Amino acid sequence: MNARFAGKSVLVTGAASGIGRAAAILFAEQGARVLAVDLTDGVEATAAAHPAITAMRGDAGNEGDVIAMIAAAIQTHGGIDVIFANAGISGGMAGIFDQSVEDWQALLQVNLIGPFLAIKHGAKAMLDAGTAGAIVCTASVAGLRAGAGGPAYSASKAGVINLVQTAAQQLSGSGIRVNAVCPGLIETGMTQSFYERARAKGKSDQLGQLNPLKRGGQPIEIATAVAFLASDEASYVNGHALVVDAGLSSSHPFARPRGLGETSF
């Protein structure tokens, strides 16, 4: 067994399903003691998947809840070494003219203020304990450029990318690293309806067709990237947004050649 997180205390938000659940289980399998947090009862199922995972209900966008979950990790596991600020909501694909200020506020509260709170209170706990910890936040390819999400969602994820860059600089000299992961199309609860519609129409083979690997991704493929960023193997990676999207964002739009060796120019 890979025990690269042996003796480490890890906090994962948005851990009831998808990327958060996969990451919590992977951290536990690699030796960590994990506090898995979510608002929904799926977090108990995540905890049931491995004896090293403890479930907790909490809102990643609520400051009081974030303070409580960090305190719980410290009390239960004797400290906190890694935070994966993963909780997020999609907000749908409505356009700018169809979204309200309230829609934006609700989405930014979870997707951007949530990671801010995790960094603010998590890094403070690490500093107080003298821990050279790691914080990883979930951004998205939607935060890199338009076309991968609704306006509010995309703006929130662009904010996360800048947040980890800014936080890495603010924590200069502390030994605490702050990075982000930018998933492409991944089969999670957030994208489930999209996947189900494609399968119902017999078009599941078209999922992910715009990326060079021509497929969608699985939560574990993001979880392994997160584990790398949180591990000592990434000890010199800081303030970085790691894109995991099968190459989707590596190109501007173009007419894809039909066969190898062909060109569209």
Residue pairs with C-beta under 8 A, 6 or more apart in sequence:
1 29
1 30
1 31
2 29
2 30
2 31
3 30
3 31
4 30
4 31
4 227
4 231
4 232
4 233
5 27
5 30
5 31
5 32
5 81
5 82
5 227
5 230
5 231
6 30
6 31
6 32
7 31
8 27
8 31
8 32
8 33
8 81
8 82
9 32
9 33
9 35
9 73
9 74
9 76
9 77
9 78
9 79
9 80
9 81
9 82
10 24
10 27
10 32
10 33
10 34
10 35
10 73
10 80
10 81
10 82
10 83
10 84
10 230
11 34
11 35
11 37
11 69
11 70
11 73
11 80
11 82
11 83
11 84
11 118
11 122
12 20
12 23
12 24
12 27
12 34
12 35
12 36
12 37
12 84
12 86
13 20
13 37
13 38
13 58
13 60
13 69
13 84
13 85
13 86
13 87
13 114
13 118
14 20
14 37
14 38
14 60
14 86
14 87
14 88
14 138
15 21
15 23
15 24
15 36
15 37
15 38
15 43
15 46
15 55
15 86
16 36
16 38
16 39
16 40
16 41
16 42
16 43
16 45
16 46
17 40
17 42
17 46
17 188
17 189
18 186
18 188
18 189
18 190
18 219
19 86
19 138
19 183
19 186
19 188
19 219
19 222
19 223
19 226
20 36
20 38
20 46
20 84
20 86
20 87
21 36
21 42
21 45
21 46
21 49
21 219
22 218
22 219
22 220
22 222
22 223
23 84
23 86
23 219
23 222
23 223
23 226
23 227
24 34
24 36
24 46
24 49
24 50
24 53
25 46
25 49
25 50
25 53
25 223
26 220
26 223
26 224
26 226
26 227
27 34
27 82
27 84
27 227
27 230
28 34
28 49
28 50
28 51
28 52
28 53
29 50
30 227
31 52
32 52
32 81
32 82
33 52
33 54
33 76
33 77
34 50
34 52
34 53
34 54
35 53
35 54
35 56
35 69
35 72
35 73
35 76
35 77
36 43
36 46
36 47
36 53
36 54
36 55
36 56
37 43
37 55
37 56
37 57
37 58
37 60
37 69
37 87
38 46
38 55
38 57
38 58
38 87
39 57
39 58
39 59
43 55
43 56
43 57
44 55
46 53
46 55
47 53
47 54
47 55
54 76
56 69
56 72
58 65
58 66
58 68
58 69
59 65
59 110
60 66
60 85
60 87
60 110
60 114
60 117
60 118
61 87
61 109
61 110
61 113
61 114
61 117
63 117
63 121
66 114
66 117
66 118
66 121
67 121
70 80
70 83
70 121
70 122
70 125
73 79
73 80
74 80
74 125
79 129
79 131
80 122
80 125
80 126
80 129
80 131
80 133
81 126
81 131
81 133
81 134
82 133
82 134
82 135
82 136
82 230
83 118
83 119
83 122
83 133
83 134
83 135
83 136
84 135
84 136
84 138
84 226
84 230
85 114
85 115
85 118
85 119
85 122
85 135
85 136
85 137
85 138
86 137
86 138
86 226
87 110
87 114
87 138
88 110
88 111
88 114
88 138
88 156
88 190
89 106
89 107
89 110
89 111
89 190
90 149
90 150
90 153
90 190
91 99
91 103
91 106
91 107
91 150
91 152
91 153
92 150
93 149
93 150
94 103
94 150
95 150
95 151
96 151
99 150
99 151
99 152
103 152
104 152
104 155
107 152
107 153
107 156
108 152
108 155
108 156
108 159
111 153
111 156
111 157
111 159
111 160
112 156
112 159
112 160
112 163
115 137
115 138
115 160
115 163
115 164
116 163
118 135
118 137
119 135
119 137
119 163
119 164
119 167
119 178
122 133
122 135
123 133
123 135
123 167
123 171
123 174
123 176
123 178
125 131
126 132
126 133
126 174
126 176
127 174
127 176
131 176
132 174
132 175
132 176
132 177
133 175
133 176
133 177
134 176
134 177
134 178
134 179
134 229
134 230
134 231
134 234
135 164
135 167
135 176
135 177
135 178
135 179
136 178
136 179
136 180
136 181
136 226
136 229
136 230
137 160
137 163
137 164
137 178
137 179
137 180
137 181
138 160
138 180
138 181
138 183
139 157
139 158
139 160
139 161
139 164
139 180
139 181
139 182
139 241
140 148
140 149
140 153
140 154
140 157
140 160
140 182
140 183
141 148
141 182
141 183
141 184
141 243
141 245
141 248
141 249
142 148
142 149
142 153
142 154
142 157
142 158
143 154
143 156
143 157
143 158
143 159
143 160
143 161
143 182
143 241
144 158
144 161
144 182
144 241
144 243
144 249
145 249
146 154
148 154
148 184
148 248
149 157
157 182
160 180
161 180
161 182
161 241
163 180
164 178
164 179
164 180
164 239
164 240
164 241
165 239
165 241
167 178
167 239
168 177
168 178
168 179
168 238
168 239
169 239
171 178
177 229
177 234
177 235
177 237
177 238
178 238
178 239
179 229
179 234
179 237
179 238
179 239
179 240
179 241
179 242
180 240
180 241
180 242
181 222
181 225
181 226
181 229
181 241
181 242
181 244
182 241
182 242
182 243
182 244
182 245
182 249
183 217
183 222
183 244
183 245
184 208
184 211
184 217
184 243
184 244
184 245
184 246
184 248
184 249
185 191
185 207
185 208
185 211
185 216
185 217
185 245
185 246
185 248
186 216
186 217
186 218
186 219
186 221
186 222
187 195
187 216
187 217
187 218
187 219
188 219
191 216
195 204
195 207
195 216
198 204
198 206
198 207
207 215
207 216
208 214
208 215
208 216
208 217
208 246
210 248
211 245
211 246
211 247
211 248
212 246
212 247
212 248
212 250
213 246
213 247
214 246
215 246
217 244
217 245
217 246
221 244
222 244
225 242
225 244
228 234
228 242
229 237
229 240
229 242
243 249
254 264
255 264
256 264
257 263
257 264
